[in-house]
Amino acid sequence: MVKKIKGAPSFNAVASKVKEGHIAKHIMNGMFAKLSKKNLPKIILDGPARKTTKTLIARGHKAHTIFIPNNNLDNFEAIFKYHKNTFYMSLEEFLLKNQFNHVKSGGMYLDYMSTFDADDYCNPRKDLSIIFNNKMLAPNAPIAVTFSNPRHKKTTAFSWADVTRVIAFIYQLGHSNGYQMELLEEGGPYKNGGNMFSIMFIAHKR
Ligand SMILES: C[S@@+](CC[C@H](N)C(=O)[O-])C[C@H]1O[C@@H](n2cnc3c(N)ncnc32)[C@H](O)[C@@H]1O
C-alpha cells in the first residue's frame, strides 16, 4: 500500500531546488511528528541540533515521551544538555533493553548515518528485527529510516536495489509480525554531507 498524505509538501518538488538535506529533513520530521502518537514513547536518532525533537515538541508531543539513544559521546552530551531522556548507547542496546516492555512505541525515526549493510558499529537489519519481532510499534505508528548510499559518490541516484531491498525487508518483517506496512510517498534521495535516502512507513495492525 502506498499513500500520499493530504496537504503534505512534495519532497521531490522541493528537494531539487533548495538545500536538499535541510528540506528533506524538514519534510520527514514534519510528517513524523504529525503521524506519531502523542501519548506513547517515540524512539528517535536525533543529532546535536535536535531537529526531530524540536519538531515533535512544536507539534504537541511532550519531551518526556521522546527517547533518544546516541552512541557518539559529543552528540550525546550536546543533546543531553537540553533533553534528559537521552541515553549514551547504541540504538541496538536501547532496543534490547526495552524489547520486552509492554508499552508500544508511538513512532520511531531511525535516522541512520550508515548504509543498510551492517558495519562494526551499526546493524540496521538487526535493529529492525528486534523492533518487529517484539512488536514494539503501536498500531498505526510511523517508522522512518534513513540510509547513506553505499556506491554512488557523485550523484544522489541510488540503484533501484539500494532502495527496494530496504522496502522489501521492512515489508517482510512487518508481514511476519502481524503488521500491514504502508509506504508513504514522502521521502526519497537527497544530499546531506553524503548521498542519503529517507523513507517512512505506517505500521498498521492486520
Ligand atoms: C543524522 S543524525 C540525526 C539528525 C536529526 N534527525 C535531524 O533531523 O536533524 C543521527 C544521529 O544519531 C546517532 N546515531 C546514528 N546511528 C546510531 C545508532 N545505531 N545508535 C545510536 N545513535 C546513532 C548519531 O550519532 C547522530 O547524532
The ligand as an SDF file (V2000), in Angstrom:
LIG
                    3D

 27 29  0  0  0  0  0  0  0  0999 V2000
   21.5320   12.0660   11.1280 C   0  0  0  0  0  0  0  0  0  0  0  0
   21.6370   12.4300   12.8300 S   0  0  0  0  0  0  0  0  0  0  0  0
   20.0020   12.8680   13.2240 C   0  0  0  0  0  0  0  0  0  0  0  0
   19.5260   14.1650   12.6250 C   0  0  0  0  0  0  0  0  0  0  0  0
   18.1570   14.5950   13.0650 C   0  0  0  0  0  0  0  0  0  0  0  0
   17.1550   13.5680   12.9100 N   0  0  0  0  0  0  0  0  0  0  0  0
   17.7120   15.8630   12.3480 C   0  0  0  0  0  0  0  0  0  0  0  0
   16.5760   15.9210   11.8770 O   0  0  0  0  0  0  0  0  0  0  0  0
   18.4990   16.7960   12.2700 O   0  0  0  0  0  0  0  0  0  0  0  0
   21.7970   10.8600   13.5420 C   0  0  0  0  0  0  0  0  0  0  0  0
   22.2610   10.8440   14.9930 C   0  0  0  0  0  0  0  0  0  0  0  0
   22.0340    9.5430   15.5030 O   0  0  0  0  0  0  0  0  0  0  0  0
   23.2160    8.9990   16.0430 C   0  0  0  0  0  0  0  0  0  0  0  0
   23.2430    7.5950   15.6180 N   0  0  0  0  0  0  0  0  0  0  0  0
   23.3320    7.1200   14.3500 C   0  0  0  0  0  0  0  0  0  0  0  0
   23.2610    5.7810   14.3440 N   0  0  0  0  0  0  0  0  0  0  0  0
   23.1160    5.3980   15.6440 C   0  0  0  0  0  0  0  0  0  0  0  0
   22.9620    4.1330   16.2890 C   0  0  0  0  0  0  0  0  0  0  0  0
   22.9270    2.9960   15.6110 N   0  0  0  0  0  0  0  0  0  0  0  0
   22.8290    4.1310   17.6580 N   0  0  0  0  0  0  0  0  0  0  0  0
   22.8390    5.2880   18.3570 C   0  0  0  0  0  0  0  0  0  0  0  0
   22.9640    6.5050   17.7990 N   0  0  0  0  0  0  0  0  0  0  0  0
   23.1080    6.5660   16.4530 C   0  0  0  0  0  0  0  0  0  0  0  0
   24.3720    9.7920   15.5050 C   0  0  0  0  0  0  0  0  0  0  0  0
   25.4040    9.8940   16.4970 O   0  0  0  0  0  0  0  0  0  0  0  0
   23.7260   11.1560   15.2100 C   0  0  0  0  0  0  0  0  0  0  0  0
   23.8740   12.0350   16.2840 O   0  0  0  0  0  0  0  0  0  0  0  0
  1  2  1  0
  2  3  1  0
  2 10  1  0
  3  4  1  0
  4  5  1  0
  5  6  1  0
  5  7  1  0
  7  8  2  0
  7  9  1  0
 10 11  1  0
 11 12  1  0
 11 26  1  0
 12 13  1  0
 13 14  1  0
 13 24  1  0
 14 15  1  0
 14 23  1  0
 15 16  2  0
 16 17  1  0
 17 18  1  0
 17 23  2  0
 18 19  1  0
 18 20  2  0
 20 21  1  0
 21 22  2  0
 22 23  1  0
 24 25  1  0
 24 26  1  0
 26 27  1  0
M  CHG  2   2   1   9  -1
M  END
$$$$
